[in-house]
Each structure stands twice: as structure tokens, then as C-alpha cells.
Amino acid sequence: MDARQLMNASRLIARNNLTDKVLAVRIGWNDDTSRLTVAYYVDGLPSDDEQELCELTMGELLAEFPDIAQADTQCLDYAGRQADLRRMEGLAYLREDKPRA
């Protein structure tokens, strides 16, 4: 699978499947096992909406990339640790809070 195509598609799909609480979406791909991981990082406890949107993102990626043999989703409470998100590999979405005037 072309990792660049996967990331481009992930960015487009993730941006359509967000709530205001989603801080970041990370995509992980393992060439050896053909395993895709979609992780949503949420400001506070993930709601049913965030969990469903995470699953929806995975479903859309599965439909687009038939090479995926294994799939896993995670929806995680990441409140207070937003600074850690910038260093993660595979970011498909990162919420950029606008500075207050």
C-alpha cells in the first residue's frame, strides 16, 4: 500500500468525522501485518459520538484500501496532554486552537 495515499485519504476522511472535542486523529500502518490503526484523541472522556466517528473513519478507509487485513480503533481521553500530540507520527488531523484576542 502507498503510505502517502493512505495519509492523504486519512486527512480528508478524518476532517469530515469530527466533533469539537476531538484534539487529533492518528493513523498507524504496519506493512508486515497489513494492520491499520485509527486513534482519536479527545478532550475528556470520549462520547458515543466520538467513538462512532472513529469507527466511521475506519470503515471509510477499509472501503478505500483493500490491502488492509487487520483493523483496530482507539478513542482515548487526552485532556491536558495536547502538547504531546504534536510529536506523534501519522497525524491525520490536529486541532489548531486559535489564540485568544
Secondary structure per residue as TSV (DSSP state, phi and psi in degrees):
chain	resnum	aa	ss	phi	psi
A	1	M	-	360.0	143.1
A	2	D	-	-81.3	112.5
A	3	A	H	-62.2	-34.3
A	4	R	H	-66.0	-42.4
A	5	Q	H	-64.0	-40.2
A	6	L	H	-61.1	-46.2
A	7	M	H	-66.8	-40.1
A	8	N	H	-61.8	-46.2
A	9	A	H	-64.8	-40.5
A	10	S	H	-61.2	-41.3
A	11	R	H	-62.1	-45.3
A	12	L	H	-65.9	-45.6
A	13	I	H	-67.6	-45.8
A	14	A	H	-61.0	-40.6
A	15	R	H	-63.1	-21.6
A	16	N	T	-90.6	-5.7
A	17	N	S	-126.8	60.8
A	18	L	-	-128.8	155.8
A	19	T	-	-116.7	174.0
A	20	D	T	-65.6	-18.7
A	21	K	T	-86.4	-12.4
A	22	V	E	-74.7	121.1
A	23	L	E	-88.6	-37.0
A	24	A	E	-161.4	157.8
A	25	V	E	-129.8	127.7
A	26	R	E	-118.6	139.3
A	27	I	E	-115.2	130.0
A	28	G	E	-120.3	134.9
A	29	W	E	-129.1	131.6
A	30	N	E	-114.9	111.0
A	31	D	T	-62.6	-36.7
A	32	D	T	-66.2	-38.2
A	33	T	T	-107.6	-3.3
A	34	S	T	54.9	41.7
A	35	R	E	-103.7	130.1
A	36	L	E	-110.2	133.8
A	37	T	E	-121.5	131.3
A	38	V	E	-116.3	122.7
A	39	A	E	-121.7	128.1
A	40	Y	E	-103.7	130.7
A	41	Y	E	-109.4	120.8
A	42	V	E	-118.5	146.1
A	43	D	S	-81.6	90.0
A	44	G	S	107.1	-174.9
A	45	L	S	-64.8	131.3
A	46	P	-	-64.1	135.4
A	47	S	-	-87.2	173.8
A	48	D	H	-59.4	-35.6
A	49	D	H	-61.7	-46.8
A	50	E	H	-64.1	-40.8
A	51	Q	H	-64.4	-41.2
A	52	E	H	-66.3	-39.3
A	53	L	H	-67.3	-35.6
A	54	C	H	-62.1	-46.4
A	55	E	H	-64.3	-38.0
A	56	L	H	-63.5	-43.3
A	57	T	H	-58.8	-45.0
A	58	M	H	-61.0	-45.8
A	59	G	H	-58.8	-41.3
A	60	E	H	-67.8	-37.0
A	61	L	H	-69.4	-39.6
A	62	L	H	-60.2	-38.8
A	63	A	H	-67.7	-31.9
A	64	E	H	-86.9	-26.6
A	65	F	-	-125.3	96.5
A	66	P	T	-70.1	-10.1
A	67	D	T	-72.4	-13.0
A	68	I	-	-72.3	120.2
A	69	A	-	-101.4	-28.7
A	70	Q	E	-134.3	147.1
A	71	A	E	-142.4	144.3
A	72	D	E	-146.1	139.1
A	73	T	E	-120.7	151.8
A	74	Q	E	-140.1	139.2
A	75	C	E	-130.2	109.2
A	76	L	E	-119.4	142.1
A	77	D	E	-74.5	117.8
A	78	Y	-	-125.5	22.5
A	79	A	T	-57.7	133.5
A	80	G	T	82.5	-2.9
A	81	R	-	-121.1	26.8
A	82	Q	H	-58.0	-33.4
A	83	A	H	-60.8	-30.9
A	84	D	H	-66.7	-24.7
A	85	L	H	-66.4	-35.8
A	86	R	T	-59.3	-26.4
A	87	R	T	-89.4	-4.9
A	88	M	-	-75.5	142.1
A	89	E	T	-81.7	153.0
A	90	G	T	77.4	24.6
A	91	L	E	-70.5	121.3
A	92	A	E	-95.4	-22.7
A	93	Y	E	-153.0	138.1
A	94	L	E	-139.3	120.3
A	95	R	-	-68.7	128.3
A	96	E	-	-107.4	102.9
A	97	D	-	-73.5	134.2
A	98	K	-	-77.9	140.6
A	99	P	-	-64.2	144.3
A	100	R	-	-76.1	141.1
A	101	A	-	-83.7	360.0
